[in-house]
Each structure stands twice: as structure tokens, then as C-alpha cells.
Amino acid sequence: MALNGSATNNQALLDAQLELWRNTFGYIKSMALKSALDLRIADAIHHHGGGGATLPQIVARIMLPSSKIPHLRRLMRVLVATGVFAAVQHPPAAGGNGNDEPIMYTLTPVSRLLVGSQNLAPITSMLLHPALVSPFLDLGSWFQEEDAPESCQLFKHAHGQTVWEQTDRDAAFDAAVNDGMVSDSQFIMDIAIGESAGAFQGIHSLVDVGGGFGAAAQAITKAFPGVKCSVLDLDHVVAKAPCDTGVRYIAGDMFESIPPADAMFFKWVLHDWNDEECIMILKNCRKAIPPREEGGKVIIIDIVIGVGPSDRRHKEMQALFDTYMMIINGKERNEKEWKKIFFKAGFSDYKITPVLGVRSIIEVYP
């Protein structure tokens, strides 16, 4: 009995060590994925069609030095183990010399999100950008420092400037952020409109506040041609916005005023700001929209912590996003926290529709 008890205890210790290692080496998963994006491995496999590609075919497509081929095989093992790609045994060709590559690498539902004209490769590359990853290497010491509320940003702690200041000064970083947000909008808006079309029905005009290059507004205009959509963003953003998109671009500051419309729309914007700043923005929205009976509302796509699927993966991702927002002193909010800022901004009611995975659609009414 003692031996059985000892074996059980040992197994529990080994299981705990395994879980500890899975968390410890999580960064290897991230960097393996980043390498796959940098090397365009998913595109190389996609190029060979539905049957997949062998390692030599991938190497020929991405043009690696021959000395790196053994290392690429090891990288692919990680990417297969983590579900980014799949590996299937490929029977040797008839009359082959026995040296044929035995494994075919294929796309999975995850890596299919990294290919094609509308994919999530840009937002994934943005999230894995060195400027956005490196601040977390110093997270522990950041916690120990006393910061003024206005400078309590992990990114600024690491780089001496805010994310927005770096986008102003670094054209490549600015392009990575803009491309990332466009790709996310193109992906999520089709789902949002399909799952909750009612949120956009019955309105005649909409302002996409902080909408960047207007990918979300373009999707709304395409789905609802009767809705006149505008995008409000800062001067330097509007100056780079694409032409002939079917939406109007307005240069302005949401903290000062917002042009009038039936509805205001925010996708992944309010989580960038603290409660007081969100209340300021929403008060400006309240002034710009008509009463509820005339169709006035604010539509928000963002995380509501604790709402949506309750499995471990979704809970974990909501918590990870909340910690990630420390990089700019932003935050993800639970329903109670959202309700507080809505009511303080002068709104009377809201509805949460959790149909976007870890994110939800929130309709807020005056």
C-alpha cells in the first residue's frame, strides 16, 4: 500500500512538473509560430494545394540554406505538436530510391487562418512583434516600480515612449499595427454581422470611432448599404486611409467631440483606455446620438470577462488579454465594470451578445 501511495504521489508530482514546464516553455510555442509567419511556411504548404507539402518542397519554396533543413524539421515537429500544422505519413513513390521524404505537412484549421487574401497573419505578426513582446520580459520589475497613473504603461517602461508615440516615429511599426487591426476587422466583422445582424439594423448612420483605416466600417457598409458609415480617427491616421472605400473619413479626437450619427461603433478601442477616459469618450457619444426610440445606440466589440464559453481555453484567453493590455495601461472588463462606465456616462441600458468567441457584441442605449 505504501508503494502504491508513493507511486500515486510521484505521478502527481510529475504531472505538476509537466504543467509547470508547459507554462515555462510557452514562449517557444509563440516564437515557433512567429518563425512560421516570418518564413511563410503556411503559404508554402498552401502553394502545393490540398495534398500538403514535404519538407524539401517547403524548403524550396521558402529558400532556406541547406544547413538549416535539420533544424526546420525540428521546428515543424513543434508546430505539428501544437496544432498549427498536421503531419501525415506519405507512402514512398513506386520505384523510389528509399530516400523519399516520408512526411507530408498539411494545413490545419489554425494555419488556414494564416493564408489567403483575408487572413489573421497580420494581427498575429503584430501581437508577436518584438516591440510588443519584449516589455513582458521585464514584467516582474515593472510591478515593483511606483508609477504615476498616466505613465503606468508596460510598453513605455520598456521603450521610453508609448505605443502611439512609436507608431508616429516608426513607419514600419505603424504599418504592422495598422495591417494587424485591418486583418482582425476583416475577420471578425463578417462573423459579427452574421451572428448579430440585428445590432446594425434600424440605423441610418454610424461612426466607427477610432476605426483606423475603416475595415470594420467597410464591412458594415457592404452588409447594410442603407447605413451611411464614417470613420473618426486622428489626423495622421486619416491622412493614410485608403481612398474609394465607400466610407467617409473624419479627422478628429474622440476625447474632444464626436460627429453626430444614429450609432457609434467601437471595435477593440475602449479596452485601450482606463475607466475615466472611457467615460469621457462615452459622454461624447451620448451627446452625438439620438434617443433610444429614434435608434440611438453605441455598439461595442470587446471582451466581457466571464461572459461567453466557460471552458478553460476561453477563460484563459480572456485573462491573458487582460494582462496583455497592461502594455498600454488598458484593461479588459467584466460585466459589472462595463455597467459602471455605461451608467456613469449617462446611458440607461445595455445588452451583451456573446457570439464572438472570447469577445462579445455590446449594445448600449441612452
C-alpha positions as CSV (number, residue, x, y, z in Angstrom):
1,M,0.0,0.0,0.0
2,A,2.8,2.4,0.8
3,L,4.4,1.7,-2.6
4,N,1.1,2.3,-4.4
5,G,0.7,5.6,-2.4
6,S,4.2,6.6,-3.2
7,A,3.7,5.9,-6.9
8,T,0.5,7.9,-6.9
9,N,2.2,10.8,-5.2
10,N,5.2,10.6,-7.6
11,Q,2.8,10.7,-10.6
12,A,1.1,13.8,-9.2
13,L,4.5,15.5,-8.8
14,L,5.4,14.6,-12.4
15,D,2.1,15.9,-13.7
16,A,2.6,19.1,-11.8
17,Q,6.1,19.4,-13.2
18,L,4.7,18.8,-16.7
19,E,2.2,21.6,-16.3
20,L,4.9,23.9,-14.9
21,W,7.1,23.2,-18.0
22,R,4.1,23.8,-20.3
23,N,3.8,27.2,-18.9
24,T,7.6,27.8,-18.8
25,F,8.1,26.9,-22.5
26,G,5.0,28.7,-23.7
27,Y,7.3,31.3,-25.3
28,I,8.8,28.6,-27.5
29,K,5.3,28.0,-28.9
30,S,4.9,31.7,-29.6
31,M,8.3,32.0,-31.2
32,A,7.8,28.9,-33.3
33,L,4.6,30.4,-34.6
34,K,6.4,33.7,-35.3
35,S,9.1,31.8,-37.2
36,A,6.4,30.1,-39.3
37,L,5.0,33.6,-40.1
38,D,8.4,35.1,-40.9
39,L,9.3,32.1,-43.1
40,R,5.8,32.0,-44.7
41,I,5.6,28.2,-44.1
42,A,1.8,28.2,-44.3
43,D,1.9,29.9,-47.7
44,A,4.5,27.3,-48.9
45,I,2.2,24.4,-47.9
46,H,-0.9,26.2,-49.3
47,H,1.0,26.7,-52.6
48,H,1.1,22.9,-53.0
49,G,-2.7,22.5,-52.7
50,G,-4.8,20.3,-50.5
51,G,-2.4,17.4,-50.5
52,G,0.2,19.1,-48.4
53,A,4.0,19.5,-48.9
54,T,7.1,17.6,-48.0
55,L,9.9,19.2,-46.2
56,P,12.1,19.5,-49.3
57,Q,9.1,21.2,-51.1
58,I,8.7,23.7,-48.2
59,V,12.4,24.4,-48.2
60,A,12.5,25.0,-51.9
61,R,9.6,27.4,-51.6
62,I,11.0,29.4,-48.7
63,M,14.6,29.2,-49.9
64,L,16.4,28.1,-46.8
65,P,20.1,27.3,-46.6
66,S,20.6,23.5,-46.7
67,S,22.3,23.7,-43.3
68,K,19.0,24.7,-41.7
69,I,17.0,21.8,-43.0
70,P,17.5,19.5,-39.9
71,H,16.5,22.5,-37.7
72,L,13.4,23.2,-39.8
73,R,12.4,19.5,-39.3
74,R,12.6,20.1,-35.5
75,L,10.6,23.4,-35.8
76,M,7.9,21.6,-37.8
77,R,7.7,19.0,-35.0
78,V,6.8,21.7,-32.6
79,L,4.3,23.3,-35.0
80,V,2.6,19.9,-35.5
81,A,2.6,19.1,-31.8
82,T,0.9,22.5,-31.1
83,G,-1.7,22.1,-33.8
84,V,-0.5,24.8,-36.2
85,F,0.2,22.2,-38.9
86,A,-0.6,18.5,-39.3
87,A,1.8,15.7,-40.4
88,V,0.7,12.6,-42.3
89,Q,2.8,9.7,-43.4
90,H,3.4,9.8,-47.1
91,P,3.9,6.4,-48.8
92,P,7.1,6.2,-50.9
93,A,6.7,6.6,-54.6
94,A,6.7,3.4,-56.7
95,G,10.3,2.7,-57.8
96,G,11.6,5.3,-55.4
97,N,15.2,5.0,-54.1
98,G,14.1,4.9,-50.4
99,N,15.2,8.4,-49.7
100,D,11.8,10.0,-50.3
101,E,10.6,12.3,-47.6
102,P,8.1,10.2,-45.6
103,I,6.1,13.0,-44.1
104,M,3.6,15.4,-45.7
105,Y,2.8,18.6,-43.8
106,T,-0.7,19.9,-44.2
107,L,-2.7,22.9,-43.0
108,T,-5.0,22.7,-40.0
109,P,-7.9,25.0,-39.2
110,V,-5.4,27.1,-37.3
111,S,-2.9,27.6,-40.1
112,R,-5.7,28.1,-42.6
113,L,-6.2,31.4,-40.8
114,L,-2.7,32.4,-42.0
115,V,-3.2,32.1,-45.8
116,G,-5.3,33.8,-48.4
117,S,-6.3,37.4,-49.0
118,Q,-8.2,37.8,-45.8
119,N,-6.3,36.1,-43.0
120,L,-5.1,36.6,-39.5
121,A,-1.3,36.6,-40.3
122,P,-1.0,40.4,-39.9
123,I,-2.7,40.6,-36.5
124,T,-0.7,37.6,-35.3
125,S,2.5,39.1,-36.5
126,M,1.6,42.4,-34.8
127,L,0.9,40.6,-31.5
128,L,4.3,38.9,-31.8
129,H,6.2,42.0,-32.8
130,P,9.4,42.3,-30.8
131,A,8.5,45.8,-29.6
132,L,5.3,44.3,-28.1
133,V,6.8,41.1,-26.8
134,S,9.9,42.4,-25.1
135,P,8.2,44.5,-22.4
136,F,6.8,41.3,-20.9
137,L,10.3,40.1,-20.2
138,D,10.6,42.7,-17.5
139,L,7.0,42.4,-16.1
140,G,8.2,41.5,-12.6
141,S,10.4,44.6,-12.1
142,W,7.7,46.8,-13.6
143,F,5.3,45.6,-10.9
144,Q,7.8,46.7,-8.3
145,E,8.2,50.3,-9.5
146,E,5.9,53.1,-8.4
147,D,4.5,54.8,-11.4
148,A,2.3,57.9,-11.9
149,P,-1.1,56.7,-13.2
150,E,-0.5,58.5,-16.6
151,S,2.8,56.7,-17.1
152,C,1.8,53.3,-15.8
153,Q,2.4,51.6,-19.2
154,L,4.5,48.5,-19.6
155,F,5.5,49.5,-23.2
156,K,6.7,52.9,-22.0
157,H,8.6,51.3,-19.1
158,A,10.5,49.2,-21.6
159,H,10.9,51.6,-24.5
160,G,10.7,55.1,-23.0
161,Q,7.7,56.0,-25.2
162,T,4.1,55.0,-25.6
163,V,2.8,52.7,-28.4
164,W,1.2,55.7,-30.0
165,E,4.4,57.7,-29.9
166,Q,6.3,54.8,-31.5
167,T,3.7,54.5,-34.3
168,D,4.2,58.2,-35.0
169,R,8.0,57.8,-35.2
170,D,8.4,54.3,-36.7
171,A,6.7,53.8,-40.1
172,A,7.3,50.0,-40.2
173,F,5.8,49.6,-36.7
174,D,2.9,51.8,-37.6
175,A,2.3,49.7,-40.7
176,A,2.4,46.5,-38.7
177,V,-0.2,47.8,-36.2
178,N,-2.5,49.1,-39.0
179,D,-2.2,46.0,-41.0
180,G,-2.9,43.9,-37.9
181,M,-6.1,45.8,-37.0
182,V,-7.4,45.7,-40.6
183,S,-6.9,41.9,-40.7
184,D,-8.7,41.5,-37.4
185,S,-11.6,43.7,-38.6
186,Q,-12.0,41.8,-41.8
187,F,-12.1,38.5,-39.9
188,I,-14.4,39.4,-37.0
189,M,-16.9,41.7,-38.8
190,D,-18.2,39.0,-41.1
191,I,-18.9,36.8,-38.1
192,A,-20.3,39.7,-36.1
193,I,-22.7,40.7,-38.9
194,G,-23.7,37.1,-39.5
195,E,-24.3,36.3,-35.8
196,S,-25.8,39.5,-34.7
197,A,-27.2,41.4,-37.7
198,G,-29.9,42.9,-35.5
199,A,-27.3,45.1,-33.8
200,F,-26.8,47.1,-37.1
201,Q,-30.4,47.1,-38.3
202,G,-32.7,50.1,-38.0
203,I,-29.9,52.7,-38.1
204,H,-29.2,55.0,-40.9
205,S,-25.8,56.4,-39.9
206,L,-22.9,55.1,-38.0
207,V,-19.5,56.5,-36.9
208,D,-16.7,54.0,-36.4
209,V,-14.8,55.7,-33.6
210,G,-11.1,55.1,-33.6
211,G,-11.7,53.0,-36.7
212,G,-8.3,53.4,-38.3
213,F,-8.4,52.5,-42.0
214,G,-12.1,51.7,-41.8
215,A,-12.1,48.0,-42.4
216,A,-15.0,47.5,-39.9
217,A,-17.0,50.4,-41.4
218,Q,-16.4,49.0,-44.9
219,A,-17.8,45.6,-43.8
220,I,-20.9,47.3,-42.3
221,T,-21.5,49.4,-45.4
222,K,-21.2,46.3,-47.6
223,A,-23.7,44.3,-45.5
224,F,-26.1,47.3,-44.9
225,P,-25.9,49.6,-48.0
226,G,-28.5,51.9,-46.4
227,V,-26.2,52.7,-43.5
228,K,-24.0,55.8,-44.1
229,C,-20.7,55.0,-42.3
230,S,-18.0,57.3,-41.3
231,V,-14.6,56.7,-39.6
232,L,-13.3,59.1,-36.9
233,D,-9.6,59.0,-36.2
234,L,-6.6,61.2,-35.6
235,D,-5.2,63.4,-38.4
236,H,-2.2,61.2,-39.2
237,V,-4.3,58.1,-39.4
238,V,-6.9,59.6,-41.7
239,A,-4.1,61.0,-43.9
240,K,-3.0,57.5,-44.7
241,A,-6.5,56.0,-45.1
242,P,-7.3,54.3,-48.4
243,C,-9.4,56.0,-51.0
244,D,-12.7,54.8,-52.6
245,T,-13.7,52.6,-49.7
246,G,-17.3,53.7,-49.6
247,V,-16.9,55.3,-46.2
248,R,-16.2,58.9,-45.1
249,Y,-13.0,59.6,-43.1
250,I,-13.2,62.4,-40.5
251,A,-10.1,63.7,-38.7
252,G,-10.8,64.4,-35.0
253,D,-10.2,63.5,-31.4
254,M,-12.9,61.3,-29.7
255,F,-11.9,62.9,-26.3
256,E,-13.0,66.3,-27.7
257,S,-16.1,65.6,-29.8
258,I,-17.7,63.0,-32.0
259,P,-19.8,63.8,-35.1
260,P,-23.5,63.0,-34.8
261,A,-25.0,59.7,-36.1
262,D,-27.6,57.2,-35.1
263,A,-25.0,54.8,-33.8
264,M,-21.4,54.9,-32.6
265,F,-19.2,51.8,-33.1
266,F,-16.1,50.7,-31.2
267,K,-14.1,47.6,-32.1
268,W,-11.2,46.9,-29.7
269,V,-10.9,50.6,-28.8
270,L,-12.4,51.1,-25.3
271,H,-10.1,48.4,-23.8
272,D,-7.2,50.7,-24.6
273,W,-8.3,53.3,-22.0
274,N,-9.0,53.5,-18.3
275,D,-12.4,53.9,-16.8
276,E,-12.3,57.7,-16.6
277,E,-11.2,58.0,-20.2
278,C,-13.9,55.6,-21.4
279,I,-16.5,57.7,-19.5
280,M,-15.3,60.8,-21.3
281,I,-15.5,59.1,-24.7
282,L,-18.9,57.6,-24.0
283,K,-20.3,61.0,-22.8
284,N,-19.3,62.5,-26.1
285,C,-21.1,59.6,-27.8
286,R,-24.2,60.3,-25.7
287,K,-24.2,63.9,-26.9
288,A,-23.9,62.7,-30.6
289,I,-26.7,60.1,-30.8
290,P,-30.5,60.5,-30.8
291,P,-32.7,58.9,-28.1
292,R,-33.2,55.2,-28.0
293,E,-36.6,55.3,-29.5
294,E,-35.1,57.0,-32.5
295,G,-32.5,54.4,-32.9
296,G,-29.7,55.9,-30.9
297,K,-27.1,53.4,-29.5
298,V,-23.4,52.6,-29.1
299,I,-22.2,49.2,-30.4
300,I,-19.0,47.8,-28.9
301,I,-17.0,44.7,-29.9
302,D,-14.8,43.8,-26.9
303,I,-14.1,41.3,-24.2
304,V,-16.6,40.9,-21.3
305,I,-14.6,38.8,-18.8
306,G,-16.7,35.9,-17.6
307,V,-19.2,36.1,-20.4
308,G,-19.2,33.6,-23.3
309,P,-18.0,30.0,-23.4
310,S,-16.9,28.8,-20.0
311,D,-14.3,26.3,-20.9
312,R,-10.7,26.7,-19.7
313,R,-9.3,27.9,-23.1
314,H,-11.8,30.8,-23.3
315,K,-11.3,31.8,-19.6
316,E,-7.5,31.6,-20.0
317,M,-7.6,33.8,-23.2
318,Q,-9.7,36.4,-21.6
319,A,-7.3,36.6,-18.6
320,L,-4.3,36.7,-21.0
321,F,-5.8,39.5,-23.0
322,D,-6.4,41.5,-19.8
323,T,-2.8,41.1,-18.8
324,Y,-1.7,42.0,-22.3
325,M,-3.5,45.3,-22.1
326,M,-1.1,46.4,-19.3
327,I,1.2,47.2,-22.2
328,I,-0.7,50.4,-22.7
329,N,-2.4,50.8,-19.3
330,G,-5.6,49.4,-20.8
331,K,-7.9,46.7,-19.4
332,E,-10.5,44.1,-20.2
333,R,-13.7,44.4,-18.1
334,N,-16.3,42.1,-16.6
335,E,-20.0,43.0,-16.9
336,K,-20.0,44.9,-13.6
337,E,-17.1,47.1,-14.7
338,W,-18.7,47.8,-18.1
339,K,-22.1,48.6,-16.5
340,K,-20.4,51.1,-14.2
341,I,-18.8,53.1,-17.0
342,F,-22.0,52.9,-19.1
343,F,-24.2,54.3,-16.4
344,K,-21.6,57.0,-15.3
345,A,-21.5,58.2,-18.9
346,G,-25.3,58.7,-18.9
347,F,-26.6,55.6,-20.5
348,S,-29.6,53.7,-19.2
349,D,-29.4,50.1,-20.5
350,Y,-27.2,47.6,-22.4
351,K,-27.3,44.2,-23.9
352,I,-24.4,41.7,-24.2
353,T,-24.4,39.1,-27.0
354,P,-21.5,36.6,-26.6
355,V,-21.2,35.3,-30.1
356,L,-17.6,36.2,-31.0
357,G,-15.5,33.6,-29.1
358,V,-13.7,35.5,-26.3
359,R,-15.3,38.7,-27.4
360,S,-18.9,39.9,-27.3
361,I,-21.1,42.5,-29.0
362,I,-22.4,45.1,-26.5
363,E,-25.3,47.4,-27.4
364,V,-25.5,50.4,-25.1
365,Y,-28.7,52.6,-25.1
366,P,-29.3,56.2,-23.9
